[in-house]
Amino acid sequence: MGFKVAVVGATGNVGREMLNILAERVFPADEVVALASRKSMGSEVSYGDKILKCKTLEHYDFSDVDICLMSAGGEVSKEWSPKIAAKGAVVIDNSSAWRMDPDVPLVVPEVNADAVAGFTKKGIIANPNCSTAQLVVALKPLHDKAKITRVVVATYQSVSGAGKDGMDELDRQTKALYSLQDVETKKFPKRIAFNLIPHIDVFMEDGFTKEEWKMVVETKKILDPKIKLVATCVRVPVFIGHSEAINIEFENPISADEAREILRAAPGVIVIDKHEPGGYVTPHECVGEDATYISRIRTDPTVDNGLVLWCVSDNLRKGAALNAVQIAECLLNRKLIQAKKKAA
């Protein structure tokens, strides 16, 4: 028999994408349950060619659930993930609630798939921040080759990273500007339409934002604690797709041509890098795609053993929903869990 999978936060952008990807990848589930808050009870969501009606999280019995994909925010996850795990389900959480817990593995399957085995400590596996996920997919094969010492990254993050409210605000403001109406700002601290905002998440005491801090600590946990990293995270008026300009310093020499060949052979990566107009990938082109796309690979002449590259990915997929489903697939492929119905 197949597995029983619950998706918590099924009416949100990422929750809906989780359901799409489970169906697309023909995940071996006999039953998929859509869960949401009480206000969304009865809402309908798509799962392949089926329509699921949302049930309420607080009244659901998880005792026969094998895997729970959690995409309902940090506070909900802090309260519910341990309760769900106590019922014997493995929780794969998309929020920031558990990422830095030493007893919770933080996993990007192309980078540190072996870490999934650590789920037994708390029954929870954490998904990284969307901007971190695509970054470490790009860095891992290069780190294996030449050992990365330092990374400077500037992100250009789409409004879908701020949820449906972020997408709605960009849409609403754009329409208002075209019709010469007043622009109303609710979700973001400044106008996002035809603008850039160098501020994602809350500010910390050192002047960095929490989004920038997440990229630092998560990269260290997933890839290598010795890597030094500094980030500037910027919200841009793009609906879906995060972009990153990445400067990398290595301990050992590595050429742009070597890097190009290494990345072409790396899991989850597609290199499109022609030195001509249009010979690169933009966020628009990565929407709906699973891969992390890398372009503009070149030598950084200002440092010893340096490279510069451009990286784009669908943040709702690799940055969130796809990565969660890939983690679930790792659990199955490594035979780390059994379906409760089969085991009973």
C-alpha positions as CSV (number, residue, x, y, z in Angstrom):
1,M,0.0,0.0,0.0
2,G,1.1,3.6,-0.6
3,F,1.6,6.4,1.9
4,K,-0.8,8.8,3.5
5,V,0.3,12.4,3.1
6,A,-1.1,15.5,4.7
7,V,-0.5,19.1,3.4
8,V,-0.9,21.8,6.0
9,G,-1.5,25.2,4.6
10,A,-3.0,23.8,1.4
11,T,-4.7,27.0,0.4
12,G,-1.5,29.1,0.3
13,N,0.9,29.5,-2.7
14,V,3.3,26.9,-1.5
15,G,0.7,24.5,-0.2
16,R,-1.0,24.5,-3.6
17,E,2.4,24.0,-5.3
18,M,3.1,21.0,-3.0
19,L,-0.1,19.4,-4.1
20,N,0.7,20.0,-7.8
21,I,4.2,18.6,-7.4
22,L,3.0,15.5,-5.5
23,A,0.7,14.8,-8.5
24,E,3.3,15.7,-11.1
25,R,6.0,13.4,-9.7
26,V,3.4,10.6,-9.1
27,F,4.4,10.4,-5.4
28,P,3.3,7.0,-4.1
29,A,0.4,8.2,-1.9
30,D,-2.8,6.3,-1.5
31,E,-4.3,9.3,0.1
32,V,-3.5,13.0,0.2
33,V,-5.3,15.2,2.7
34,A,-5.5,19.0,2.4
35,L,-5.5,20.9,5.7
36,A,-5.8,24.6,6.5
37,S,-7.1,27.0,9.2
38,R,-10.7,27.0,10.3
39,K,-11.5,30.0,8.0
40,S,-10.5,27.9,5.0
41,M,-12.5,24.8,5.9
42,G,-14.3,23.5,2.9
43,S,-12.1,25.5,0.4
44,E,-11.3,23.4,-2.7
45,V,-7.8,22.8,-3.9
46,S,-6.5,20.8,-6.9
47,Y,-4.5,17.6,-6.6
48,G,-3.8,16.3,-10.1
49,D,-7.2,15.7,-11.7
50,K,-8.9,15.5,-8.3
51,I,-10.4,18.3,-6.2
52,L,-9.8,18.1,-2.4
53,K,-11.8,19.9,0.2
54,C,-9.8,21.4,3.0
55,K,-10.2,20.1,6.5
56,T,-9.2,21.9,9.7
57,L,-5.8,21.4,11.2
58,E,-6.9,21.6,14.8
59,H,-9.5,18.8,14.5
60,Y,-7.5,16.4,12.4
61,D,-6.3,13.0,13.7
62,F,-2.8,12.4,12.4
63,S,-2.5,8.9,13.8
64,D,-2.6,7.3,10.3
65,V,-0.6,10.0,8.5
66,D,2.9,9.0,7.3
67,I,4.3,12.3,6.0
68,C,3.1,15.8,6.7
69,L,4.2,18.7,4.5
70,M,3.9,21.8,6.6
71,S,3.5,25.2,5.0
72,A,1.5,27.2,7.4
73,G,4.1,29.6,8.9
74,G,6.5,29.5,11.9
75,E,4.0,30.0,14.7
76,V,1.7,27.2,13.5
77,S,4.7,24.9,12.9
78,K,6.1,25.6,16.4
79,E,2.8,24.5,17.9
80,W,1.8,21.7,15.6
81,S,4.9,20.0,14.2
82,P,5.8,18.3,17.5
83,K,2.2,17.2,18.0
84,I,2.1,15.7,14.5
85,A,5.5,14.1,14.9
86,A,4.3,12.6,18.2
87,K,1.6,10.8,16.2
88,G,4.3,9.1,14.2
89,A,4.2,11.2,11.0
90,V,7.4,12.7,9.6
91,V,7.0,16.5,9.4
92,I,8.7,18.3,6.5
93,D,8.4,22.0,7.5
94,N,8.8,24.9,5.1
95,S,8.9,27.6,7.8
96,S,12.0,29.0,9.6
97,A,10.8,27.6,13.0
98,W,13.1,24.5,13.1
99,R,15.9,25.3,10.7
100,M,18.6,26.1,13.2
101,D,17.5,23.5,15.8
102,P,20.5,21.2,16.2
103,D,18.2,18.1,16.4
104,V,16.4,18.9,13.2
105,P,18.1,18.3,9.8
106,L,18.1,21.1,7.3
107,V,18.1,19.5,3.9
108,V,18.5,20.2,0.2
109,P,18.6,16.7,-1.4
110,E,21.1,17.7,-4.1
111,V,23.5,18.9,-1.4
112,N,23.1,16.9,1.9
113,A,20.6,14.1,1.3
114,D,22.4,11.9,3.9
115,A,21.2,14.4,6.6
116,V,17.6,13.2,6.3
117,A,18.4,10.2,8.5
118,G,18.5,12.7,11.4
119,F,14.7,13.1,11.4
120,T,14.5,10.4,14.1
121,K,15.5,12.8,16.9
122,K,12.3,15.0,16.6
123,G,10.4,13.6,13.7
124,I,10.9,16.9,11.9
125,I,13.0,17.9,8.8
126,A,13.4,21.5,7.9
127,N,13.3,23.1,4.4
128,P,15.7,26.0,4.0
129,N,14.9,29.5,3.1
130,C,14.0,29.8,-0.6
131,S,17.0,32.0,-1.4
132,T,19.4,29.6,0.4
133,A,18.1,26.5,-1.4
134,Q,19.1,27.6,-4.9
135,L,22.3,29.1,-3.6
136,V,23.6,25.9,-2.0
137,V,22.6,23.9,-5.1
138,A,24.9,26.1,-7.1
139,L,27.7,26.2,-4.5
140,K,27.9,22.5,-3.6
141,P,29.6,21.1,-6.7
142,L,32.1,24.0,-6.9
143,H,32.9,23.6,-3.2
144,D,33.6,19.9,-3.7
145,K,36.1,20.8,-6.4
146,A,38.0,23.9,-5.1
147,K,36.8,24.5,-1.5
148,I,34.8,27.8,-1.1
149,T,36.2,30.2,1.5
150,R,33.9,33.2,1.0
151,V,30.7,34.2,-0.8
152,V,29.2,37.6,-1.5
153,V,25.6,37.3,-2.7
154,A,23.0,39.9,-3.8
155,T,19.5,38.5,-4.2
156,Y,16.7,39.8,-6.3
157,Q,13.6,38.1,-4.8
158,S,10.1,38.0,-6.2
159,V,7.0,39.1,-4.4
160,S,5.7,35.5,-4.2
161,G,8.3,35.0,-1.4
162,A,6.0,37.2,0.7
163,G,3.0,35.1,-0.1
164,K,-0.2,35.8,-1.9
165,D,-0.5,39.2,-0.2
166,G,2.8,40.2,-1.8
167,M,1.7,39.1,-5.3
168,D,-1.7,40.9,-4.8
169,E,0.1,44.1,-3.8
170,L,2.3,44.2,-6.9
171,D,-0.7,43.5,-9.1
172,R,-2.8,46.1,-7.4
173,Q,-0.1,48.8,-7.5
174,T,0.7,48.2,-11.1
175,K,-2.9,48.6,-12.2
176,A,-3.2,51.7,-10.1
177,L,-0.2,53.3,-11.7
178,Y,-1.4,52.5,-15.2
179,S,-4.8,54.0,-14.4
180,L,-3.3,57.1,-12.7
181,Q,-4.7,56.2,-9.3
182,D,-3.2,56.5,-5.9
183,V,-0.9,53.6,-5.0
184,E,-1.7,52.0,-1.7
185,T,1.1,50.2,0.3
186,K,0.1,47.5,2.8
187,K,2.3,44.4,2.6
188,F,5.7,46.1,1.8
189,P,7.2,49.1,3.6
190,K,7.5,51.0,0.3
191,R,6.0,50.8,-3.2
192,I,7.0,47.6,-5.0
193,A,5.6,48.3,-8.4
194,F,8.4,49.6,-10.7
195,N,10.7,49.8,-7.7
196,L,13.2,47.8,-5.6
197,I,13.2,47.4,-1.8
198,P,16.5,46.5,-0.1
199,H,14.7,45.0,2.9
200,I,13.3,41.5,3.4
201,D,12.1,40.4,6.9
202,V,12.9,42.3,10.1
203,F,16.1,44.3,10.8
204,M,18.5,43.0,13.3
205,E,20.9,44.9,15.7
206,D,23.9,44.7,13.3
207,G,22.0,46.3,10.5
208,F,21.4,43.1,8.5
209,T,17.9,41.8,7.9
210,K,16.8,38.4,9.1
211,E,16.6,37.2,5.5
212,E,20.3,38.0,5.1
213,W,21.1,36.3,8.4
214,K,19.2,33.2,7.3
215,M,21.3,32.8,4.2
216,V,24.5,32.9,6.3
217,V,23.6,30.5,9.0
218,E,21.6,28.1,6.8
219,T,24.5,27.8,4.2
220,K,26.9,27.0,7.0
221,K,24.6,24.3,8.4
222,I,23.8,22.7,5.0
223,L,27.2,23.1,3.3
224,D,30.1,24.0,5.5
225,P,30.4,26.0,8.7
226,K,33.8,27.4,7.6
227,I,32.3,29.3,4.6
228,K,32.1,33.1,5.2
229,L,29.1,34.6,3.6
230,V,27.5,38.0,3.4
231,A,24.2,38.8,1.7
232,T,22.1,41.7,0.5
233,C,18.5,40.7,0.0
234,V,16.3,42.8,-2.3
235,R,12.6,42.5,-3.1
236,V,12.0,43.2,-6.8
237,P,8.7,43.6,-8.9
238,V,8.7,40.1,-10.2
239,F,5.8,37.7,-9.4
240,I,7.7,34.4,-9.3
241,G,11.4,33.5,-9.5
242,H,14.4,34.5,-7.3
243,S,17.6,35.7,-8.9
244,E,21.1,35.9,-7.3
245,A,24.4,37.5,-8.3
246,I,27.0,35.4,-6.5
247,N,30.7,36.2,-6.0
248,I,32.7,33.2,-4.8
249,E,36.3,33.0,-3.5
250,F,38.0,29.6,-3.4
251,E,41.0,28.1,-1.5
252,N,42.2,26.4,-4.7
253,P,42.3,27.6,-8.3
254,I,39.3,27.0,-10.6
255,S,38.6,28.4,-14.0
256,A,35.3,29.6,-15.5
257,D,35.5,26.7,-18.0
258,E,36.1,24.2,-15.3
259,A,33.2,25.6,-13.2
260,R,30.9,25.5,-16.3
261,E,31.6,21.8,-16.9
262,I,31.3,20.9,-13.2
263,L,27.9,22.7,-13.0
264,R,26.6,21.1,-16.2
265,A,27.2,17.7,-14.5
266,A,25.7,18.7,-11.2
267,P,22.3,17.4,-10.0
268,G,19.4,19.9,-10.2
269,V,21.4,22.4,-12.2
270,I,21.0,23.6,-15.8
271,V,23.7,25.8,-17.3
272,I,22.7,28.3,-20.0
273,D,25.7,30.5,-20.5
274,K,26.3,32.0,-24.0
275,H,28.2,35.2,-24.3
276,E,25.6,36.9,-26.4
277,P,22.3,38.9,-25.9
278,G,19.8,36.5,-24.4
279,G,22.3,33.8,-23.7
280,Y,21.3,33.6,-20.0
281,V,18.2,32.8,-18.0
282,T,15.9,35.3,-16.4
283,P,13.4,34.6,-13.6
284,H,10.5,34.8,-16.1
285,E,11.9,31.7,-17.9
286,C,12.4,29.6,-14.7
287,V,8.7,29.7,-13.6
288,G,7.3,26.2,-13.4
289,E,10.7,24.6,-13.8
290,D,12.4,22.4,-11.2
291,A,16.1,23.2,-12.0
292,T,18.3,25.9,-10.6
293,Y,19.6,27.8,-13.7
294,I,23.1,29.2,-13.8
295,S,24.4,31.8,-16.3
296,R,27.1,34.4,-16.6
297,I,29.9,32.2,-15.2
298,R,33.2,34.2,-15.3
299,T,36.4,34.8,-13.5
300,D,36.5,37.5,-10.8
301,P,39.8,39.4,-11.6
302,T,39.7,41.3,-8.3
303,V,40.6,38.3,-6.0
304,D,42.7,35.2,-6.2
305,N,40.7,32.1,-7.2
306,G,37.4,34.0,-7.7
307,L,34.3,33.4,-9.8
308,V,31.1,35.3,-10.5
309,L,27.8,33.8,-11.6
310,W,24.1,34.4,-12.0
311,C,21.6,32.0,-10.6
312,V,17.8,31.9,-11.0
313,S,15.1,29.5,-9.7
314,D,11.4,29.2,-9.2
315,N,11.1,30.0,-5.5
316,L,7.8,28.4,-5.0
317,R,9.2,25.1,-6.4
318,K,12.9,24.5,-5.6
319,G,12.7,27.2,-2.9
320,A,9.9,25.5,-1.1
321,A,7.4,22.9,-2.4
322,L,9.6,20.9,-4.7
323,N,12.4,20.7,-2.1
324,A,9.9,19.4,0.5
325,V,8.6,16.7,-1.9
326,Q,12.2,15.7,-2.8
327,I,12.9,15.3,0.9
328,A,9.9,13.0,1.2
329,E,11.2,11.0,-1.8
330,C,14.6,10.7,0.0
331,L,12.9,9.1,3.0
332,L,11.2,6.6,0.8
333,N,14.2,5.8,-1.5
334,R,16.4,5.2,1.6
335,K,13.6,3.1,3.2
336,L,13.7,5.2,6.3
337,I,10.0,5.1,6.8
338,Q,7.2,2.6,6.1
339,A,3.6,3.2,5.4
340,K,1.6,2.8,8.6
341,K,-1.1,0.8,6.9
342,K,1.4,-1.6,5.5
343,A,3.3,-1.9,8.8
344,A,0.2,-2.4,10.9
